[in-house]
């Protein structure tokens, strides 16, 4: 094909890839949110009848730390690979999740 046709085809491919990445990123974030919700629900049901939190074994703590490390690395790599448009959508998604799902003053240091 001509140079113009090749450029148009390349631009179309880039647009399609960007759209697919955007969809993938938003679906990936939804799955992360589902994991976080499920973890929070497990924590709630882990309380004893008196309302005190059940004690966690060192294996539980280690597993939670490993999960946090892996999740953090996945999110860092995912956000680092985004273009500006996808990044904006992803940040909006995270902001919405945090505002809907978390208590503003319930952070641990």
C-alpha positions as CSV (number, residue, x, y, z in Angstrom):
1,X,0.0,0.0,0.0
2,X,0.9,3.6,-0.1
3,X,2.5,5.4,2.8
4,X,-0.8,7.2,3.5
5,X,-2.7,3.9,3.6
6,X,0.0,2.4,5.8
7,X,-0.2,5.4,8.2
8,X,-4.0,5.1,8.4
9,X,-3.9,1.4,9.0
10,X,-1.2,1.9,11.7
11,X,-3.3,4.6,13.4
12,X,-6.4,2.4,13.3
13,X,-4.4,-0.4,14.9
14,X,-3.1,1.9,17.6
15,X,-6.6,3.2,18.4
16,X,-8.0,-0.4,18.6
17,X,-5.1,-1.4,20.9
18,X,-5.6,1.6,23.1
19,X,-9.3,0.9,23.4
20,X,-8.7,-2.7,24.2
21,X,-6.1,-1.7,26.9
22,X,-8.6,0.7,28.4
23,X,-11.2,-2.0,28.7
24,X,-8.7,-4.4,30.1
25,X,-7.4,-2.0,32.7
26,X,-10.9,-1.1,33.9
27,X,-11.8,-4.8,34.1
28,X,-8.5,-5.6,35.9
29,X,-9.3,-2.8,38.5
30,X,-12.8,-4.2,39.0
31,X,-11.3,-7.6,39.8
32,X,-8.8,-6.0,42.3
33,X,-11.7,-4.2,43.9
34,X,-13.6,-7.5,44.2
35,X,-10.6,-9.1,45.9
36,X,-10.3,-6.2,48.3
37,X,-14.1,-6.3,49.1
38,X,-13.8,-10.1,49.7
39,X,-10.8,-9.6,52.0
40,X,-12.7,-7.0,54.0
41,X,-15.7,-9.3,54.3
42,X,-13.5,-12.1,55.5
43,X,-12.0,-9.8,58.1
44,X,-15.5,-8.8,59.3
45,X,-16.6,-12.4,59.7
46,X,-13.4,-13.2,61.5
47,X,-14.5,-11.4,64.6
48,X,-15.5,-13.5,67.7
49,X,-19.0,-13.4,69.2
50,X,-17.9,-10.6,71.5
51,X,-16.9,-8.5,68.6
52,X,-13.2,-8.8,69.2
53,X,-11.1,-9.6,66.2
54,X,-9.9,-13.2,65.9
55,X,-6.1,-13.5,66.3
56,X,-4.2,-14.0,63.1
57,X,-1.5,-16.7,62.8
58,X,1.9,-15.7,61.6
59,X,1.1,-17.6,58.4
60,X,-2.0,-15.4,57.9
61,X,0.1,-12.3,58.4
62,X,2.8,-13.5,56.0
63,X,0.2,-14.4,53.3
64,X,-1.4,-10.9,53.7
65,X,2.0,-9.3,53.3
66,X,2.8,-11.3,50.2
67,X,-0.6,-10.5,48.7
68,X,0.0,-6.8,49.3
69,X,3.4,-6.9,47.7
70,X,2.2,-8.7,44.6
71,X,-0.9,-6.4,44.3
72,X,1.3,-3.3,44.7
73,X,3.7,-4.5,42.0
74,X,0.9,-5.4,39.6
75,X,-0.7,-2.0,40.1
76,X,2.6,-0.1,39.7
77,X,3.4,-2.0,36.4
78,X,-0.1,-1.5,35.1
79,X,-0.3,2.2,35.8
80,X,3.2,2.7,34.5
81,X,2.3,1.2,31.1
82,X,-0.8,3.4,30.6
83,X,-1.1,6.2,28.1
84,X,-2.5,9.5,29.4
85,X,-6.2,8.8,28.5
86,X,-6.2,5.3,30.0
87,X,-4.4,6.7,33.1
88,X,-7.2,9.3,33.6
89,X,-9.9,6.7,33.4
90,X,-8.0,4.4,35.8
91,X,-7.4,7.2,38.3
92,X,-11.1,8.1,38.2
93,X,-12.0,4.4,38.8
94,X,-9.7,4.3,41.8
95,X,-11.0,7.5,43.2
96,X,-14.6,6.3,42.8
97,X,-13.8,3.0,44.6
98,X,-12.0,4.7,47.5
99,X,-14.8,7.2,48.0
100,X,-17.6,4.6,47.8
101,X,-15.9,1.7,49.7
102,X,-13.7,3.2,52.4
103,X,-14.1,5.3,55.5
104,X,-12.1,8.6,55.1
105,X,-10.6,8.4,58.6
106,X,-9.9,4.6,58.8
107,X,-6.3,4.5,57.6
108,X,-3.6,2.7,59.4
109,X,-0.1,4.2,59.4
